[in-house]
Amino acid sequence: MPWDVDDETLLDHVRSGDERAMRRLYDRYVGFLRGTCRRYITDEDEVKDVLQESFIKIFGALDRFSYRGPGSLRAWMKQIVVHQALNALRARKWTCPIEEETLPEPAEEEPEGVETVPLEVIQGMIERLPEGYRVVFSLYALDGLSHRQVAEALGITEGTSASQYARARRRLAEMIKEYTSHER
Amino acid sequence: MRDRDWTERLRDRLEEVDDRPTPEESEAIWAGVVRGVRQERRRRRALLAWILLPTSIAAALLVALWWLHSPEEPLPIPADTPIVAEVAEEPIPVDKKREAAPPPEPPTPQPIRRSVTRIWTTPLVALRMPTLEAPARSITPPVLKTREKQVSLPELVYPFPPLEESDQPRHGSRLGLSLLAANGTASSRSYQGIGVHYSAPEPTCLMDSPTTGDSEAEERMRMFNQGTETEMTIRHSPALQLGLRLSYRLAPRLSLETGLLYSRRAVEVRHGSEQYYTTDGYTQHGVAIPLALQLDLWEYRGLSLYGTGGVQLEKSLSSSRTRGYSLRGEQVTESPALETSTAPLEWGARLGLGLRYRITPHSELFVEPGVTRRLTDSRLPALDRDRYLLDTALGLTYTF
């Protein structure tokens, strides 16, 4: 089996019990899934545990996954990792910290040069956000949940989810602006 | 929408993130994954075995029960066996009978099938029913296989006179009281409860005589309905199956399914004219073990549509029959429900179209209307008239 087979072919091999195909699937997506996981969990050991559990779940549930075109496998695996990451947060009795800002909130301006900031820098900026901001921002903006779903997942109100998201976005926009102005 | 635009662009960029662990970390994670996947597979196999083993044992027990309840081949009767008018009045204890039984006779070239009072054996009772095609006499059975058990029965009331077991079987449908718990055969088209048997020589016997055939009530109904048009209506109550199914996924859309379901079927036969008619109601309760292939057709979130097809084994655990008549609009329920639990196994082929709703990753609620083609005869002759039975299965599916 060549390395560049598409996801569907690779899936067929994995489902037939081919361990080499499993390894290829792991190698193909471990980087992306680790990046996703690190937006929720910053502790490296915990990230490894979550990744390991996620891949066990993924290989155990592949029989029930129906392929719906390019990107569907990636999205499905990402959902599992996010779910596992939230489970890990709940397991250590994590409650979403509500970040209160007493300073007046300036009007937000769209950061320029989002496309020019290197990926690892953006990833680092997100990781540096306060925990409550980071988790809400990731769930809502990056992983596509609604505020209602975010509220249910984190045990907060929809209003809190919306306000945390707005503050996280503002903070991130400031970081990006600061970076781009410094680079100039 | 401006701010959504930049976060959307950010999201698109983050889809390209490739934050790989170091090779050592990657190998460590992979080793844990392989270990976990193998453990999960072992756990699933053990769970599957844990569930399939009792199912297999239950199926084997049902087959064994069926085998024990199956009628034996007619015993070869020597040509010089004396034919007597009636069964011995004083039942002899089984052991004595066995002792008194004559030694096995050599087989004769032409066994006297027609005049044999057939004997079937069960672990509980000796079962006997006159052969329907038999002439008006029976013979003493040459060998009595097992114990007999006397059963006291309620008498049927007017217009059905008290019925007794007849040793003079005739052609045509008949209802008789049997002093023995009885078992029926598919070929005889017979219905028997503990102490009551109903038999008819033709599969369409109910068209001609849904009830007793030769009872006083039947005679009266015929008399009342002379010169008027009579008709028969068979009404099936909704057949229902309720229980647990186990599903093993063979492919993403295909799974193999078995399980254990409670099954209920009921039918009412009404025969006669507008003013004078008899009714027979039958209800059968049992368990069903399906073995089917299931194909997922459509899925949306937790809801899925599927088609299923396979075979189904059913064991009737109890059945009941009530009889009634109506004279000029006055309804009378004639007999209390009479129970039996000695039915054979029944096979059927079933096709269904169902809806499932996922409640946990492995468990789904299902509702599945279907049609069953019965491959063997039922205990209830009224059900035999309609080989295709519409039914609905409800319950919980556990998927591996």
Interface residues (C-beta under 8 A of the other chain):
Chain A: R15 E19 M22 R23 Y26 D27 V30 G31 F32 R34 G35 T36 R38 K48 L51 Q52 E53 F55 I56 F59 G60 A61 D63 R64 F65 S66 Y67 R74 E108 E110 P111 V114 E115 L119 E120 I122 Q123 A141 L142 R169 A173
Chain B: R2 D3 D5 W6 T7 R9 L10 R11 R13 L14 E15 E16 V17 D18 D19 R20 P21 E25 S26 A28 I29 W30 G32 V33 V34 G36 V37 E40 R249 A251 P252 R253 E299 P361 T399
